[in-house]
Amino acid sequence: MPELSAVHDYLRWRKKFPTVWCAGCGIGSIMGAIIRALQDLEIDKDDVALVGGIGCASRMPVYMDVNTMHTTHGRALAFATGIKLHRPDMHVLVVSGDGDALAIGGNHFLHACRRNINLTLVLINNSIYGMTGGQTAPTTPRGAVSHTMPYGNMDPPIDPVAVACSAGAGFVARGTVHGIVATTTYIRKAIAHQGFSLVEVISQCPTQFGRMNRMGDARSMLIWQKEHSITRSRAEQLPPEQVADKIVTGIFCERTGTEFCQAYQSYAAAAQAAAESGNETS
């Protein structure tokens, strides 16, 4: 048997492949980016927990050979919070789709940000509910077609980067599948950051979003990503109307603050000391 790449060490390649993802889906590229980020940081796979919810993106824990949980819809961050509180020494990652994290899971997303708990959320944004048939998602662009809004989406999309920055996340970045090298760098920095980190990755869904919105095959959608992407530094030099239809990439927030697990441990120690002091007094 030929020598295998080190990437295979992080995959359940002997029994879980091929994947369920459609041809041309960007999620496999993002999984590769996560693996390369872990390799660059020299993190042992036994020290990693990967949590997913429900959806195309959240199938990733099935294929990666780390400690994994495939949880309920929208609750991946809640499960991950429990893991991190019990094992603060582990690197806990969450992979979630835009619907999973921002619709039914939106409340957990807000509170994970404000708590600044040391988790990394890789939010895969393909602008649609892909696995369940192509319904409008919180990130579906205004005017885009889906099965639930065949005449075009009337609602403005959520900007998860803006929400995360305003809600208190420590590290926030956005990349694309086309720019997977830069995206890998963002994921690596997110994992290394002490506090809550978000990396939104714009991904193509040729089967649902691309087909319904006449964007062509996966290659055409990747070219579209390239043509519509602009760095944050460049976007800041342009008037808003020239940035309105662009994918702005880069690091948007990088700050330190009180991390939730550390605060919790201090709180628990103080409570225990107070209880012991009360027992001695009585």
C-alpha positions in Angstrom: 0.0 0.0 0.0 1.4 3.4 -0.9 2.3 5.8 2.0 -0.6 7.9 3.0 -0.6 11.6 3.6 -0.6 12.9 7.2 -4.1 14.2 6.5 -5.4 10.7 6.6 -4.5 10.4 10.3 -7.4 12.8 11.0 -9.9 10.9 8.9 -12.0 7.8 9.3 -11.0 7.0 5.8 -11.1 3.2 6.1 -14.8 3.0 7.0 -16.7 6.3 6.5 -15.9 7.2 2.9 -17.2 8.3 0.4 -19.0 11.1 2.1 -22.6 12.1 1.6 -21.7 15.5 0.3 -22.7 16.3 -3.3 -20.2 16.6 -6.1 -18.7 20.1 -6.0 -19.7 20.9 -2.4 -17.2 23.1 -0.6 -17.5 21.3 2.8 -14.8 18.8 2.0 -12.4 21.6 1.3 -13.2 23.2 4.6 -12.7 19.9 6.4 -9.2 19.8 4.8 -8.6 23.4 6.0 -9.5 22.4 9.6 -7.2 19.4 9.4 -4.3 21.4 8.1 -4.8 24.0 10.8 -4.6 21.3 13.5 -1.5 19.9 11.8 0.2 23.4 11.7 -0.5 23.8 15.4 0.8 20.3 16.1 -2.4 19.4 18.1 -2.8 15.7 18.8 -6.1 14.5 17.5 -6.9 13.0 21.0 -6.9 16.5 22.4 -9.5 17.7 19.9 -13.3 17.5 20.3 -15.4 18.3 17.1 -19.1 18.9 17.6 -21.7 19.2 14.9 -25.5 19.7 14.9 -27.8 18.8 12.0 -27.3 19.7 8.3 -24.8 19.2 5.5 -21.9 20.9 7.4 -22.6 19.1 10.6 -21.9 15.7 9.0 -18.2 16.5 9.3 -17.8 14.8 12.8 -18.7 11.5 11.1 -15.6 11.7 8.9 -12.9 13.2 11.1 -11.0 10.8 13.4 -11.0 13.0 16.5 -13.3 13.0 19.6 -16.7 13.8 17.9 -20.3 14.4 18.7 -23.2 14.6 16.2 -25.8 16.5 18.2 -29.3 17.9 17.7 -30.3 20.8 15.4 -29.0 24.2 16.6 -27.6 22.9 19.8 -24.0 22.2 18.8 -22.7 25.2 20.8 -24.6 24.1 23.9 -23.1 20.6 23.8 -19.6 22.1 23.1 -20.0 24.4 26.1 -20.6 21.4 28.3 -17.5 19.7 26.9 -15.3 22.7 27.4 -16.4 23.3 31.0 -15.7 19.6 31.8 -12.5 19.5 29.9 -11.1 23.0 29.6 -7.7 21.5 28.5 -9.2 20.2 25.2 -9.5 22.1 21.9 -13.2 22.2 21.2 -14.3 23.0 17.7 -17.9 23.3 16.4 -18.7 23.0 12.7 -22.2 24.2 11.8 -24.2 25.5 8.8 -25.7 28.9 8.5 -29.2 27.5 9.3 -28.0 25.3 12.1 -26.0 28.1 13.9 -28.0 31.2 13.1 -31.7 30.1 13.0 -32.7 27.5 15.6 -29.2 27.9 17.1 -29.1 31.7 17.1 -29.6 32.1 20.8 -26.7 29.7 21.6 -24.6 31.6 19.1 -25.2 35.0 20.8 -24.5 33.7 24.3 -21.3 31.8 23.3 -20.1 35.1 21.9 -20.9 37.1 25.0 -19.5 34.5 27.4 -16.2 34.4 25.4 -15.9 30.7 26.0 -12.8 29.2 24.5 -14.5 27.5 21.5 -13.9 27.7 17.8 -17.0 27.8 15.5 -16.4 27.2 11.8 -19.7 28.5 10.3 -20.1 27.2 6.8 -22.4 29.6 4.9 -23.8 28.3 1.7 -26.8 30.6 1.8 -29.4 27.9 2.0 -30.7 24.8 3.8 -29.0 22.3 1.6 -29.7 19.0 3.2 -33.5 19.4 3.6 -34.3 20.5 0.1 -33.3 24.1 -0.4 -35.3 26.3 1.9 -34.5 30.0 2.6 -31.9 30.3 5.4 -31.0 33.3 7.6 -28.1 34.1 5.3 -30.0 33.7 2.0 -29.3 37.0 0.0 -32.3 39.3 -0.5 -33.9 38.4 -3.9 -32.3 34.9 -4.1 -34.7 32.1 -5.0 -35.3 29.0 -2.8 -38.0 26.4 -2.6 -39.8 28.3 0.2 -39.4 31.7 -1.5 -39.7 30.9 -5.3 -40.2 34.5 -6.2 -37.1 35.7 -4.3 -36.2 36.2 -0.6 -37.8 39.3 0.8 -35.7 39.4 4.1 -32.3 40.9 4.5 -29.6 38.3 5.4 -27.9 38.1 8.8 -24.3 39.1 8.9 -22.8 36.6 11.4 -19.4 38.5 11.5 -21.1 41.7 12.6 -23.2 39.9 15.1 -20.3 38.1 16.6 -18.1 41.2 16.9 -20.9 43.2 18.6 -21.9 40.3 20.9 -18.4 40.0 22.4 -16.5 37.3 20.5 -12.8 37.5 20.8 -11.7 36.5 17.3 -13.9 36.9 14.2 -12.9 36.3 10.5 -14.5 35.5 7.2 -13.0 33.5 4.3 -14.2 31.6 1.2 -13.7 28.1 -0.2 -12.0 29.7 -3.3 -9.6 31.4 -0.9 -9.0 28.2 1.1 -5.3 29.0 1.8 -6.3 32.3 3.6 -9.3 30.5 5.2 -6.9 27.9 6.6 -4.9 30.7 8.2 -8.0 32.2 9.8 -9.0 28.8 11.2 -5.5 28.2 12.6 -5.5 31.6 14.3 -9.0 31.0 15.6 -8.0 27.7 17.3 -5.0 29.3 18.8 -7.0 32.2 20.2 -8.0 32.1 23.9 -11.7 32.9 23.8 -14.6 32.5 21.5 -13.7 32.5 17.9 -15.7 32.5 14.7 -14.6 31.8 11.2 -17.4 32.2 8.7 -16.6 30.4 5.4 -18.5 31.2 2.3 -19.1 27.9 0.5 -20.8 26.8 -2.8 -23.9 24.7 -2.9 -24.3 23.9 -6.6 -27.1 21.3 -6.0 -29.5 23.6 -4.3 -28.6 27.3 -4.2 -26.6 27.3 -7.4 -29.1 25.4 -9.5 -32.1 27.4 -8.3 -30.3 30.7 -8.8 -28.8 29.8 -12.2 -25.2 30.2 -11.0 -23.9 27.1 -12.9 -21.7 24.3 -11.6 -19.3 24.3 -8.7 -16.5 25.7 -10.8 -18.7 28.6 -11.9 -19.7 29.3 -8.3 -16.0 29.3 -7.2 -15.2 31.8 -10.0 -18.1 33.9 -8.7 -16.6 33.8 -5.2 -13.3 35.0 -6.6 -14.8 37.9 -8.6 -17.0 39.0 -5.7 -14.5 38.8 -2.9 -12.6 41.8 -1.5 -10.3 42.1 1.5 -11.4 44.1 4.5 -8.6 46.6 4.1 -9.6 47.2 0.5 -13.3 47.5 1.4 -12.6 50.2 4.0 -11.2 52.4 1.2 -14.3 52.2 -0.9 -17.7 53.9 -0.6 -20.5 51.6 0.8 -22.3 51.2 -2.5 -19.2 49.6 -4.1 -19.0 47.1 -1.3 -22.7 46.2 -1.0 -22.5 43.1 -3.2 -19.1 41.9 -2.2 -17.8 39.2 0.1 -15.6 41.1 2.5 -12.9 38.7 3.8 -10.3 39.0 6.5 -10.0 39.3 10.3 -12.7 41.6 11.7 -12.1 41.3 15.4 -9.1 40.1 17.5 -9.2 41.0 21.2 -8.5 39.5 24.5 -10.9 39.4 27.4 -12.1 37.3 30.4 -12.5 33.7 29.2 -15.6 31.9 30.5 -14.0 28.7 31.8 -11.4 30.7 33.7 -14.1 32.9 35.2 -16.2 29.9 36.1 -13.3 28.2 37.9 -12.6 31.4 39.9 -16.3 31.7 40.7 -16.5 28.0 41.8 -13.3 28.4 43.9 -14.7 31.4 45.7 -18.1 29.7 46.3 -16.3 26.6 47.7 -14.1 28.8 50.0 -17.2 30.6 51.2 -19.0 27.4 51.9 -16.0 25.9 53.8 -15.6 29.1 55.8 -19.3 29.0 56.8 -18.9 25.4 57.9 -16.0 26.2 60.1 -17.8 29.1 61.7 -20.8 27.0 62.5 
